[in-house]
Amino acid sequence: VIPPPSPRRACLVTGASSGLGAAFARALAARGHGLSLTARRADRLQTLAGELRERWGTPVSVHPCDLGSEADRRALIDAVAGEGRAIEVLVNNAGFALSGPFAGQDSQLLEVMRVNGEAPAHLCETYVPGMVARGRGAILNVSSIAAFAPLPSFAAYAAAKTLVLNLTLALHAELRHRGVTVTALAPGAMRTEFAEVSGTASLAAGIPGRLWSPPERVAEAGLRGLDRGQPLVVVGVAYRALAMLAHHTPRRPLLATLARASARGWPSEH
Ligand SMILES: NC(=O)c1ccc[n+]([C@@H]2O[C@H](COP(=O)([O-])OP(=O)(O)OC[C@H]3O[C@@H](n4cnc5c(N)ncnc54)[C@H](OP(=O)(O)O)[C@@H]3O)[C@@H](O)[C@H]2O)c1
């Protein structure tokens, strides 16, 4: 279960300046939780914090941080510790994708691995011991439907999201009898800033309307799954079917299909 709100505890939400992260922050504030919000864009975080304080009267702190930088993450962890509130809910949501051919992605490729993979692992490593010692805690790690298959044209992103998925499932099994619940959330398409940031707006335009979920709904589904102690939440019947299919299809035919789809769906290569 999600530990109940308390003035001595807070939820740390990463990537709260936009999209799904902002939806998590709003949903947790509505439940009465104190919050620590992080992302790079301080102005966005401050605006959201102001909104949440005014609407819910809940304590909200803001800690701008580039989660791709280990030094920045250490400063974030110190700043959060300095507030004297125990982090009992951790939402590792920040992330971005890189699309296109693997060759030529240079330093951005490592950034994808750091932000999507290394940062959630680092924050889990930081906050799990305290949660275990108190016998209380909840961690929601945002993976993706992309985690269920190797994805040509999204190789690093899909691999980083697979890391998050399997790290989360293993932690779930390890910690479930110690009072700490850990859940992976694998969203499908959501209308956030994601497509623009990853340069996939034209790809997104081809996704049928019924496959899009509002981030607010996805955040609620994730928190419900976390509260119920589920290891994995995949939002929507179509995405659950897709995840099953990707998981059970032999790799060779799966890769051949995905390679064809990638060749068709990546317009700027042609
Ligand atoms: N939208 C989708 O279709 C979709 C589908 C499946 C999974 N997801 C996953 O859902 C999560 C939320 O994405 P979203 O859809 O809400 O996208 P979004 O609107 O682009 O939000 C991404 C958030 O991550 C933060 N972020 C990115 N790089 C960062 C960095 N280096 N340091 C700190 N924060 C960083 C951004 O904040 P700043 O720019 O202010 O730093 C922003 O708050 C991501 O993990 C994404 O991979 C999204």
The ligand as a Tripos MOL2 file, in Angstrom:
@<TRIPOS>MOLECULE
LIG
   48    52     1     0     0
SMALL
NO_CHARGES

@<TRIPOS>ATOM
      1 N1          4.0620   10.0580  -23.6550 N.am      1 LIG1
      2 C1          4.1430    8.8080  -24.0310 C.2       1 LIG1
      3 O1          3.6080    8.4420  -25.0840 O.2       1 LIG1
      4 C2          4.8770    7.8000  -23.1780 C.ar      1 LIG1
      5 C3          4.6920    6.4400  -23.4360 C.ar      1 LIG1
      6 C4          5.3260    5.5090  -22.6390 C.ar      1 LIG1
      7 C5          6.1390    5.9120  -21.5910 C.ar      1 LIG1
      8 N2          6.3190    7.2390  -21.3670 N.ar      1 LIG1
      9 C6          7.1880    7.6250  -20.2380 C.3       1 LIG1
     10 O2          6.4370    8.4390  -19.3560 O.3       1 LIG1
     11 C7          7.3350    9.2680  -18.6030 C.3       1 LIG1
     12 C8          6.8080   10.6900  -18.6070 C.3       1 LIG1
     13 O3          6.8790   11.2050  -19.9260 O.3       1 LIG1
     14 P1          5.8020   12.2250  -20.4930 P.3       1 LIG1
     15 O4          5.0170   11.5100  -21.5170 O.co2     1 LIG1
     16 O5          5.1120   12.9130  -19.4020 O.co2     1 LIG1
     17 O6          6.7940   13.2240  -21.3050 O.3       1 LIG1
     18 P2          7.1170   14.7670  -21.0880 P.3       1 LIG1
     19 O7          5.8800   15.5700  -21.1020 O.co2     1 LIG1
     20 O8          8.1770   15.0730  -22.1010 O.co2     1 LIG1
     21 O9          7.7560   14.8140  -19.6190 O.3       1 LIG1
     22 C9          9.0340   14.2840  -19.3520 C.3       1 LIG1
     23 C10         9.5040   14.7830  -17.9990 C.3       1 LIG1
     24 O10        10.8250   14.2530  -17.7690 O.3       1 LIG1
     25 C11        11.6650   15.3210  -17.3890 C.3       1 LIG1
     26 N3         13.0400   15.1130  -17.8200 N.ar      1 LIG1
     27 C12        13.4930   14.7870  -19.0490 C.ar      1 LIG1
     28 N4         14.8340   14.7710  -19.0720 N.ar      1 LIG1
     29 C13        15.2370   15.1050  -17.8030 C.ar      1 LIG1
     30 C14        16.4980   15.2810  -17.1880 C.ar      1 LIG1
     31 N5         17.6570   15.1440  -17.8580 N.pl3     1 LIG1
     32 N6         16.5350   15.6200  -15.8700 N.ar      1 LIG1
     33 C15        15.3870   15.7990  -15.1870 C.ar      1 LIG1
     34 N7         14.1770   15.6470  -15.7080 N.ar      1 LIG1
     35 C16        14.0990   15.3060  -17.0060 C.ar      1 LIG1
     36 C17        11.0830   16.5550  -18.0770 C.3       1 LIG1
     37 O11        11.4220   17.7220  -17.3450 O.3       1 LIG1
     38 P3         12.4620   18.8660  -17.8030 P.3       1 LIG1
     39 O12        12.4500   18.9190  -19.2970 O.co2     1 LIG1
     40 O13        11.9250   20.0930  -17.1390 O.co2     1 LIG1
     41 O14        13.7670   18.4220  -17.2370 O.co2     1 LIG1
     42 C18         9.5890   16.2900  -17.9430 C.3       1 LIG1
     43 O15         9.1220   16.7300  -16.6920 O.3       1 LIG1
     44 C19         8.7040    9.0990  -19.2540 C.3       1 LIG1
     45 O16         9.4810    8.2110  -18.4810 O.3       1 LIG1
     46 C20         8.3820    8.4710  -20.5980 C.3       1 LIG1
     47 O17         9.4550    7.7010  -21.0790 O.3       1 LIG1
     48 C21         5.7050    8.2000  -22.1260 C.ar      1 LIG1
@<TRIPOS>BOND
     1     1     2 1
     2     2     3 2
     3     2     4 1
     4     4     5 ar
     5     4    48 ar
     6     5     6 ar
     7     6     7 ar
     8     7     8 ar
     9     8     9 1
    10     8    48 ar
    11     9    10 1
    12     9    46 1
    13    10    11 1
    14    11    12 1
    15    11    44 1
    16    12    13 1
    17    13    14 1
    18    14    15 2
    19    14    16 1
    20    14    17 1
    21    17    18 1
    22    18    19 2
    23    18    20 1
    24    18    21 1
    25    21    22 1
    26    22    23 1
    27    23    24 1
    28    23    42 1
    29    24    25 1
    30    25    26 1
    31    25    36 1
    32    26    27 ar
    33    26    35 ar
    34    27    28 ar
    35    28    29 ar
    36    29    30 ar
    37    29    35 ar
    38    30    31 1
    39    30    32 ar
    40    32    33 ar
    41    33    34 ar
    42    34    35 ar
    43    36    37 1
    44    36    42 1
    45    37    38 1
    46    38    39 2
    47    38    40 1
    48    38    41 1
    49    42    43 1
    50    44    45 1
    51    44    46 1
    52    46    47 1
@<TRIPOS>SUBSTRUCTURE
     1 LIG1         1 GROUP 0 **** ****
